[in-house]
Amino acid sequence: MGGLGAEGGHVSRVVRPALVLAAHGTRSAAGEAALEGLAALVARQRPGCRVELAYLEISRPRLSDVLAEMAGAAVVVPLLLAGGYHIHQDIPGIVAGTGAVVARHLGPHPLLTSALVRRLGALRPADSVILGAAGSSDPGALAEVRAAARMLAVRLARPVTAAFASAGTPTLAEVMERARSGSASRVVIASYLLAPGYFHDRLEAAGADLVSPPLGPDPALAGLVWHRYDESLGNRSAA
């Protein structure tokens, strides 16, 4: 990294690595629009830094193509809420040999909790709250979602149960059945997803009284992206 030096009257400046957002990819046009909106919000928070949105599969441009055309240093921030195959295998394999740095994935983190609370809005005292996530075959990823549920429970001052729409237990159906058999006036699902698409449709079809919108473009989420970027460069004081 560098820039023009002070000799010859030039002003020295530091060139920050580009930020590459690595999203999963979706067949949902609304999902792609939400991710593009998040990328635009991230870019507005630091106008001097190059920001690119890339995808691991389905959508384009692909992460491998974006990294291939990068001329300088880059930090890849996975737009993924928990670990799993994409974090441990897919992204490292794509990034290997490019010189890019891979930051930590997004969750769990208090900034995500803030975004979840904002999406939920006002709750009633007797509401039962479920944190609805996609799920994973990776036990570590499931544990991270459960940690996010505990953080949300502390913020809301009420129990929150993590439930999974695909792989992982307890399943969304199991938690919904338990909630309906209790004394809750409403069952509310907090969507622990970044964008509309297949898994959010599963949450909406589960029969809850209210399903919050996906996290989508949110100032706290954009701030978390930059926090992960700074962490990867050893600057943990910035957020």
C-alpha atoms as one frame of an Amber mdcrd trajectory, in Angstrom:
protein
   0.000   0.000   0.000   1.208   3.476  -0.650   0.749   6.617  -2.651   2.589
   9.663  -3.893   5.385  10.745  -1.556   6.100  14.235  -0.275   8.906  14.910
  -2.777   8.221  17.274  -5.644   5.353  18.963  -3.829   3.070  15.926  -3.919
   0.933  15.207  -0.859   1.441  11.767   0.672  -1.678   9.661   0.941  -2.470
   6.142   2.065  -4.350   3.922  -0.375  -6.690   1.664   1.533  -7.333  -1.861
   0.237 -10.539  -2.298  -1.697 -13.455  -3.890   0.124 -15.055  -6.868  -1.607
 -18.362  -8.021  -0.173 -18.825 -11.759  -0.710 -22.523 -12.684  -0.650 -23.963
 -16.157  -1.140 -26.093 -15.413  -4.194 -29.832 -15.729  -4.791 -32.431 -16.323
  -7.484 -34.565 -13.587  -5.928 -34.488 -10.229  -7.700 -35.604  -8.608  -4.437
 -32.753 -10.386  -2.660 -30.181  -9.083  -5.122 -31.634  -5.589  -4.795 -31.333
  -5.745  -0.998 -27.695  -6.821  -1.204 -26.951  -4.094  -3.734 -28.598  -1.603
  -1.382 -26.428  -2.807   1.471 -23.300  -2.480  -0.692 -24.299   1.082  -1.617
 -24.844   1.955   2.038 -21.450   0.495   2.945 -19.797   2.552   0.203 -21.451
   5.766   1.413 -20.013   5.300   4.901 -16.443   5.562   3.533 -16.514   7.347
   0.184 -12.749   7.124  -0.305 -12.625   3.327  -0.377 -13.493   1.142  -3.361
 -16.384  -1.242  -2.598 -17.376  -4.159  -4.806 -20.210  -6.674  -4.376 -19.535
 -10.246  -5.505 -21.284 -13.593  -5.157 -20.217 -17.149  -4.399 -22.835 -18.794
  -6.594 -26.018 -18.220  -8.645 -25.730 -14.421  -8.943 -23.074 -12.399 -10.741
 -20.405 -11.105 -10.666 -18.678 -14.065  -9.057 -16.094 -13.484  -6.351 -13.371
 -15.160  -8.405 -13.988 -12.791 -11.341 -13.979  -9.659  -9.164 -10.717 -10.655
  -7.486  -9.128 -11.507 -10.846  -9.581  -7.948 -12.109  -8.394  -6.284  -8.892
  -5.196  -4.312  -9.450  -4.370  -3.658  -5.795  -4.863  -5.020  -2.315  -8.318
  -6.168  -1.245 -10.173  -7.302   1.862 -12.966  -9.839   1.377 -15.747  -9.500
   3.955 -18.149 -12.460   3.809 -21.778 -11.302   3.886 -22.630 -14.407   5.883
 -24.136 -14.432   9.354 -22.531 -17.686  10.525 -19.720 -20.062   9.626 -19.996
 -23.226   7.566 -18.759 -24.592   4.259 -18.562 -21.238   2.485 -16.463 -19.769
   5.302 -14.152 -22.719   5.900 -13.746 -24.097   2.372 -15.302 -22.093  -0.431
 -14.037 -18.556   0.202 -10.483 -19.562   1.251 -10.219 -21.660  -1.907 -11.321
 -18.783  -4.139  -9.095 -16.225  -2.423  -5.967 -18.419  -2.279  -3.174 -16.961
  -4.388  -4.899 -13.628  -5.033  -3.190 -11.716  -2.232  -6.547 -10.669  -0.779
  -7.239 -10.859   2.957 -10.358 -12.606   4.228 -12.142 -10.932   7.143 -14.327
 -12.680   9.690 -17.956 -13.323   8.765 -20.571 -11.057  10.298 -22.157 -12.854
  13.225 -22.741 -12.941  16.042 -22.256  -9.297  16.990 -24.116  -6.581  18.957
 -24.510  -4.510  15.781 -26.522  -7.359  14.267 -28.638  -7.383  17.408 -29.299
  -3.668  16.921 -30.428  -4.284  13.346 -32.694  -7.152  14.463 -34.351  -4.971
  17.106 -34.921  -2.211  14.549 -36.542  -4.657  12.115 -38.779  -6.157  14.814
 -40.221  -2.836  15.938 -42.557  -2.671  18.927 -43.397  -5.969  20.612 -46.223
  -6.828  22.966 -45.414  -8.050  26.494 -46.748 -11.567  25.851 -45.160 -12.069
  22.418 -43.084 -15.196  21.923 -39.967 -14.430  19.841 -38.143 -16.877  17.569
 -34.869 -16.116  15.788 -35.407 -17.707  12.381 -32.250 -18.720  10.491 -31.480
 -20.753   7.404 -29.554 -23.507   9.197 -26.356 -25.425   8.517 -24.794 -28.872
   8.810 -21.885 -27.227  10.666 -22.375 -27.424  14.467 -20.234 -24.328  14.931
 -22.515 -22.303  12.643 -25.591 -23.445  14.579 -23.891 -22.472  17.845 -23.252
 -18.982  16.460 -26.938 -18.552  15.625 -27.885 -19.681  19.122 -25.424 -17.124
  20.506 -27.147 -14.462  18.387 -30.486 -15.550  19.883 -29.089 -15.132  23.397
 -27.832 -11.646  22.542 -31.254 -10.699  21.182 -32.910 -12.114  24.318 -30.772
  -9.865  26.508 -31.624  -6.808  24.397 -35.363  -7.593  24.398 -35.432  -8.746
  28.039 -37.408 -11.852  27.069 -36.623 -15.427  25.937 -35.637 -15.898  22.289
 -35.290 -19.353  20.725 -33.183 -20.003  17.635 -34.912 -22.138  15.001 -33.716
 -23.377  11.624 -35.579 -23.511   8.329 -33.363 -26.235   6.834 -30.501 -28.146
   8.484 -30.183 -27.878  12.248 -32.261 -28.357  15.372 -34.609 -27.293  16.697
 -36.467 -26.937  13.440 -38.706 -23.981  12.751 -41.750 -26.283  12.815 -40.799
 -27.681  16.225 -40.334 -24.277  17.807 -43.536 -22.953  16.247 -45.504 -25.884
  17.662 -44.114 -25.292  21.158 -44.822 -21.559  20.956 -48.418 -22.139  19.841
 -49.021 -24.541  22.722 -47.934 -21.920  25.266 -49.526 -18.754  26.549 -48.074
 -16.307  24.004 -50.521 -13.821  22.537 -48.511 -13.749  19.310 -45.620 -15.689
  17.830 -43.049 -13.398  16.217 -40.155 -14.511  14.028 -37.101 -12.267  13.861
 -35.602 -12.960  10.446 -31.892 -13.704  10.844 -31.328 -13.393   7.110 -29.699
 -10.688   5.047 -32.112 -10.540   2.121 -35.414 -11.820   0.739 -35.369 -15.167
  -1.010 -36.010 -18.863  -0.479 -35.278 -19.016   3.247 -37.204 -15.860   4.113
 -40.149 -17.321   2.213 -39.850 -20.379   4.476 -40.029 -18.147   7.548 -43.110
 -16.365   6.222 -44.818 -19.693   5.506 -44.250 -21.014   9.040 -47.494 -19.577
  10.414 -46.186 -16.860  12.737 -48.290 -13.797  13.501 -45.423 -11.531  12.456
 -42.173 -12.070  10.556 -39.715  -9.195  10.555 -38.105  -8.131   7.274 -34.607
  -9.438   6.490 -31.735  -7.363   7.855 -31.031  -5.847   4.444 -29.556  -2.343
   4.093 -29.147  -1.154   7.680 -26.650   1.399   9.062 -25.614  -0.956  11.877
 -25.013  -3.767   9.404 -22.949  -1.475   7.173 -20.955  -0.395  10.216 -20.323
  -4.044  11.080 -18.929  -4.647   7.592 -16.377  -1.874   8.126 -15.621  -3.222
  11.600 -14.739  -6.599  10.075 -12.657  -4.831   7.408 -10.714  -2.917  10.069
 -10.227  -6.055  12.167  -8.632  -7.819   9.223  -6.116  -4.982   8.865  -5.284
  -4.982  12.587  -7.180  -1.761  13.341  -9.629  -2.896  16.015 -10.368   0.589
  17.278 -12.470   1.545  14.247 -16.023   0.392  13.738
